[in-house]
């Protein structure tokens, strides 16, 4: 395909304003308008400027909306945390109370088990003895054994204090 090369040869001469109003001036302005598209160039430039302005405003508006949404989300999360803080504290307190009750019940059951064991062993003339590590040994007793004193020793002061629970000191 042969390339199309167009040439415009123009001869420039100084013209008076009256020459621009005549037929030659109109033709020249028409030719320049067709070649350069100046009829629509102004409209296109105005449309481009408008689109740029709208785009910039739109971008700023979307950023502002995003920032507002982020702030609102953070504010809502803080309010939810504040409102649920008391409920969480009450739940934690209730759990701690339940654990203390369970501990006291287990200690009571242990002491009651010791009493039952003592009574069973008394029928068989034996007594339980615990060492410092909590290991129990059952020992046979002789006649004339003081069962009341043994029962008193069965419960040390530490056991009774644990059963009573925390003090108000």
URMO-V908331 format. One record per pair of residues at least 24 apart in sequence whose ideal C-beta (glycine too) atoms are under 6 Angstrom apart, sorted by the first residue. I is the first residue (numbers start at 0). GAP is how many residues later the second one is. D is the distance in Angstrom with one decimal. If there is no record, write none. Layout:
I/GAP/D, I/GAP/D
This chain:
103/61/5.7, 106/55/5.1, 106/56/5.6, 113/40/6.0, 117/36/5.7
